[in-house]
């Protein structure tokens, strides 16, 4: 045993007395904190069972958040107690009332993120137009767009002018097949078209290499978006007018079009294709101006809060996930996002039967196009077609071919529907 000098005892006693004085000075009201001690030993025993006022207590096992637990509504709110507010929703995290605004965030803080399964269940049990999923093969009367996309499955998609380059770059393990290449009508492409085709080929080769790199590095979603997905969208939209795409990861749905269910309130996607009617002589641009100008705060043509509040109607949502992410959440986000899109379209003054909207889900290298349809009783998500995979060059060309057909539908069919739906009837003028 190590002997303790009297000076050590004096130091200990002084420390304990100072600690007790600190508790009294802090205004402690608990009887256990103002008790008198018979001596230093009694005080030390009390200190060992009393937490320091400057330290946080450790969380018990019961305090830990369950990431799959059901979020609870704050007192006084019902599951459908959300009010609609103005479409000019510029606040960062507002729904429509001050209490309802904290539902999603408070639930996440208490219980962790909501599981994809519970989001899907909420969609299927929705009071208004519950979700139903089906395969595109069961679609009784396919649209022309569906028929055209089905025919893109395995046709010649690559210009024959880059065949030699592709043979050289592919190596012996994955040689290109003759059936992949398409010939120009006269088989004598001009110098300009050859340079353009060679430029696209080189960019797609870079996309293919980036895909393999993302797989090897187990990249997060942001890495896939920067190196693979955004370049493919850029290539597909090159030289397109009246249509564009934007990264809308941080753009929330406007409050009048959000779901009231707290499971589904915060619907976001990564990208979307937009109509961009900026030309002065464009009839769609004139229709948008005529509809929005009388009351731009209430009359909107886009259901998400864009940073610049641009009057550009959203067409096709695109949700991306990394290769190692859960593949269930993406389709749930797309289904929720399109419900808000349908609400906006139905609010247009001359809206008739709502269009069937293509949606794109990208899981790692694999692209797929599905179709969202709203009927009188349900929302139906039709599982559609594989658009290809960016981990091989033929797959990259296939993705571009699908995207360009979808862009043509957006520019022609969807634009015409929106233009007609925005017309204000004479009875309302």
C-alpha positions, 0 to 999 in steps of 0.5 A, a space after each residue: 500500500 502506498 502511504 498517503 501524506 497529510 498534505 494529500 488529504 488536505 488537497 483532496 478535502 479542499 477539492 471536495 469542498 470546492 466541488 460542493 460549493 460549485 453545486 450550491 453556486 449553481 442553484 441546484 434545487 435537488 435535495 440530494 445536492 444540498 445534503 451535508 456530508 460527515 466527512 471527505 469519505 462520505 462526499 467521495 461516495 456521493 460524487 461517485 454516484 453523481 454525474 458531473 454537471 459539465 458532462 453529458 450522460 451516455 445514451 442507454 440502449 433504449 435511447 438509440 434511434 431505430 432507423 426502421 422505426 415508424 415516425 410519430 406525428 407531433 401532438 395536435 396533428 393528424 396524418 392528413 392535417 396539412 394545409 396547402 399554401 402559396 406556390 411561391 414556397 421559398 422557405 427551405 423546410 416549410 410545408 404549409 404550417 409551422 407545426 407541420 413543417 417539422 414533421 419530416 425533420 423531427 421524425 428523422 431526428 428521433 427515429 432515423 430515415 424512413 425505410 423504402 418498404 414503409 414508403 412503398 407501403 404508404 403509397 399502396 395504402 394512400 387514400 387518394 389514388 393508391 399505387 399499383 405496379 405492373 409490367 409493361 407487357 400487360 399494358 393493353 394499348 401501348 403508346 407509340 413511344 412504348 412501341 418505339 422503345 421496345 424496338 430499340 432493344 437490340 438493333 444497329 445503334 452505332 455509326 459504322 464510321 467508328 467500327 474500326 476504332 471500336 475494334 481497336 479499343 475493345 480488345 480480343 475479349 469483347 469484340 464488337 458485333 457486326 449487328 451493332 453498326 448502322 450505315 448511313 443512307 448513302 454510306 458516304 458520310 461527310 467530314 463534319 458528320 464523321 468528326 461528330 460521330 468520332 467525338 461522341 464515340 470518344 466521350 462514350 468511351 470515357 463514360 465506359 471507363 468512368 463506369 468501370 472506375 466507379 465500380 472498382 472504387 465503390 463510388 457514392 452516388 455523387 461520383 456516379 453522377 459526375 463521371 457517368 450519368 451527367 455526361 450521358 445526358 449532355 451527349 443526348 441533349 447536344 444540339 437540342 433546342 427547346 429542351 434541357 435537363 437540370 440537376 434538381 437534387 436540392 429542389 423540393 416539391 412546391 407545397 400545394 402539390 406535396 403529399 400530406 402523408 409524412 412518409 411521402 412529404 419530401 419527394 426529390 429526384 436527382 435530375 429532370 428533363 424540362 421543356 425550355 420555351 424561351 424562344 420569342 416565337 414559340 407558341 408554348 412560350 406564349 401559352 406559358 406567359 399568358 397563363 402565368 403573368 396574371 398571378 405568377 405566385 399562384 400560377 406555376 408550370 413546374 411543381 418543384 422549387 427551382 433556384 431561379 423559379 424558371 417557368 420551365 415545365 418538368 417532363 421526365 424525372 431521373 433518379 440515380 443510385 450508386 451500384 452498392 445502394 438499395 435499389 428499392 428506394 429509387 422507384 419509390 421516389 419516382 412514384 412519389 415525385 410523379 404524383 406531385 407532377 400529376 397534381 400540377 397537370 390536373 390543375 391546368 385550366 384546360 387539362 384533359 386526360 393526363 399523359 403517361 409520363 416516362 420515368 428513368 431509374 439508374 442503378 449503378 451502370 444500369 438504366 431503365 425507363 418505366 411509365 407513370 399513369 394516373 387513372 380515376 382510381 389509381 396511380 399505376 407504375 408500369 415497369 418498362 424497358 432496360 435502356 442499357 448499361 454504361 459499362 460497355 460501349 454498345 450499352 452507352 449507345 443504347 442509352 443515348 438512343 433511348 434518351 433521344 427518343 424520349 427527348 423527341 416525345 418530350 419536345 413534340 407530344 408532351 409540349 403539345 399537351 401542355 400548350 393545350 392544357 394551359 389555354 384559359 377558357 373564355 368563361 374564365 377570362 
